[in-house]
């Protein structure tokens, strides 16, 4: 599957990483860059995570607000 549909697999994985670590609305251009990095890095996730965490996408106000939770939101059942 990785050889036959590598672009689709890489895009799917990187889009899931983006939606979990950055924001639920995916930036197509950035996810394609991440997918290309993932493929060129021989399917190693470390460069992808570094690219995500060092990107401006990760540090935007919307992304930070999504990740930061008030204590009462964390403790609520």
KOLDO-302066 format. One record per atom (N, C-alpha, C): residue in three letters; x, y, z. Coordinates in steps of 0.2 Angstrom, whole numbers, padded with zeros to 4 digits, always signed. Example, Ala and Ser with C-alpha at 12.3 -4.5 7.8 and 13.67 -1.06 7.14 Angstrom:
REM residues 2
ala+0066-0028+0039/ala+0062-0022+0039/ala+0066-0016+0039/ser+0064-0011+0035/ser+0068-0005+0036/ser+0064+0000+0039/
END
This chain:
REM residues 77
unk+0004-0006+0000/unk+0000+0000+0000/unk+0004+0006+0000/unk+0010+0006+0003/unk+0014+0012+0004/unk+0018+0013-0003/unk+0019+0008-0007/unk+0022+0009-0014/unk+0016+0011-0019/unk+0011+0008-0018/unk+0005+0009-0023/unk+0002+0016-0023/unk+0000+0018-0016/unk-0003+0024-0015/unk+0000+0028-0010/unk+0007+0029-0011/unk+0011+0033-0006/unk+0008+0040-0005/unk+0006+0044-0010/unk+0004+0051-0009/unk-0002+0051-0005/unk-0007+0047-0006/unk-0013+0047-0003/unk-0012+0045+0005/unk-0008+0040+0006/unk-0007+0037+0013/unk-0003+0043+0016/unk+0002+0046+0013/unk+0006+0051+0017/unk+0001+0057+0018/unk-0003+0059+0013/unk-0007+0065+0014/unk-0012+0063+0020/unk-0015+0057+0020/unk-0020+0055+0025/unk-0017+0056+0032/unk-0011+0053+0033/unk-0007+0053+0040/unk-0006+0060+0042/unk-0003+0064+0037/unk-0001+0071+0039/unk-0007+0075+0040/unk-0013+0074+0037/unk-0019+0078+0038/unk-0022+0076+0045/unk-0021+0070+0047/unk-0023+0068+0054/unk-0019+0071+0059/unk-0012+0071+0058/unk-0007+0075+0063/unk-0009+0082+0063/unk-0010+0085+0057/unk-0012+0092+0057/unk-0018+0094+0061/unk-0023+0090+0060/unk-0030+0091+0063/unk-0029+0090+0071/unk-0025+0085+0073/unk-0024+0084+0080/unk-0019+0089+0084/unk-0014+0091+0080/unk-0009+0096+0084/unk-0010+0103+0082/unk-0013+0105+0076/unk-0014+0112+0074/unk-0021+0114+0075/unk-0025+0112+0070/unk-0032+0115+0070/unk-0036+0110+0066/unk-0042+0110+0067/unk-0047+0105+0063/unk-0048+0106+0056/unk-0047+0113+0054/unk-0048+0115+0047/unk-0041+0114+0044/unk-0040+0110+0039/unk-0034+0108+0037/unk-0031+0113+0031/unk-0025+0116+0032/unk-0022+0120+0027/unk-0019+0115+0022/unk-0022+0114+0016/unk-0020+0109+0011/unk-0013+0110+0008/unk-0011+0116+0007/unk-0004+0117+0005/unk+0001+0115+0010/unk+0000+0116+0016/unk+0005+0114+0021/unk+0005+0107+0022/unk-0001+0104+0022/unk-0002+0096+0023/unk+0002+0093+0017/unk+0001+0096+0011/unk+0005+0093+0005/unk+0012+0093+0006/unk+0015+0099+0009/unk+0022+0099+0011/unk+0024+0094+0016/unk+0020+0093+0021/unk+0021+0088+0026/unk+0021+0081+0023/unk+0017+0080+0019/unk+0016+0073+0015/unk+0023+0072+0011/unk+0025+0077+0008/unk+0031+0076+0004/unk+0037+0075+0008/unk+0037+0079+0014/unk+0043+0078+0018/unk+0042+0071+0021/unk+0037+0068+0023/unk+0036+0061+0025/unk+0038+0056+0021/unk+0036+0057+0014/unk+0039+0052+0009/unk+0046+0053+0008/unk+0049+0059+0007/unk+0056+0060+0006/unk+0060+0057+0012/unk+0057+0058+0018/unk+0061+0055+0024/unk+0060+0048+0025/unk+0058+0044+0020/unk+0057+0037+0021/unk+0053+0035+0026/unk+0047+0039+0026/unk+0041+0037+0031/unk+0043+0038+0038/unk+0048+0042+0040/unk+0050+0044+0047/unk+0046+0050+0049/unk+0042+0049+0055/unk+0038+0054+0057/unk+0042+0060+0061/unk+0048+0059+0063/unk+0051+0064+0067/unk+0052+0071+0063/unk+0054+0070+0057/unk+0054+0077+0053/unk+0048+0080+0052/unk+0042+0076+0051/unk+0036+0079+0051/unk+0034+0082+0057/unk+0035+0079+0063/unk+0033+0082+0069/unk+0037+0089+0070/unk+0044+0089+0068/unk+0048+0095+0069/unk+0045+0100+0065/unk+0043+0099+0059/unk+0040+0104+0054/unk+0034+0107+0057/unk+0030+0102+0060/unk+0023+0105+0063/unk+0025+0109+0068/unk+0029+0107+0073/unk+0030+0111+0079/unk+0034+0117+0078/unk+0038+0118+0073/unk+0042+0124+0071/unk+0038+0128+0067/unk+0032+0126+0064/unk+0029+0130+0059/unk+0025+0136+0063/unk+0023+0141+0058/unk+0019+0147+0061/unk+0012+0144+0062/unk+0010+0139+0058/unk+0003+0136+0059/unk+0002+0134+0067/unk+0007+0131+0069/unk+0007+0128+0076/unk+0006+0134+0081/unk+0009+0140+0080/unk+0009+0145+0085/unk+0004+0151+0084/unk-0001+0149+0079/unk-0006+0154+0078/unk-0010+0155+0084/unk-0014+0161+0085/unk-0018+0162+0091/unk-0024+0156+0091/unk-0027+0155+0085/unk-0032+0150+0085/unk-0029+0143+0087/unk-0024+0141+0085/unk-0021+0135+0087/unk-0019+0134+0094/unk-0016+0140+0097/unk-0015+0140+0104/unk-0021+0139+0108/unk-0026+0143+0106/unk-0032+0143+0110/unk-0036+0136+0110/unk-0035+0133+0104/unk-0038+0126+0104/unk-0034+0121+0108/unk-0027+0122+0109/unk-0023+0117+0113/unk-0024+0119+0121/unk-0024+0125+0122/unk-0024+0127+0129/unk-0031+0127+0132/unk-0031+0123+0138/unk-0038+0122+0141/unk-0038+0126+0148/unk-0044+0128+0150/unk-0044+0131+0157/unk-0045+0125+0161/unk-0042+0125+0168/unk-0043+0120+0172/unk-0049+0117+0173/unk-0055+0121+0173/unk-0061+0118+0174/unk-0064+0114+0168/unk-0061+0116+0162/unk-0063+0112+0156/unk-0059+0105+0156/unk-0053+0105+0159/unk-0049+0098+0160/unk-0053+0094+0165/unk-0055+0097+0170/unk-0058+0093+0176/unk-0065+0091+0175/unk-0068+0094+0170/unk-0076+0093+0169/unk-0077+0086+0167/unk-0082+0083+0169/unk-0084+0076+0167/unk-0089+0076+0162/
END
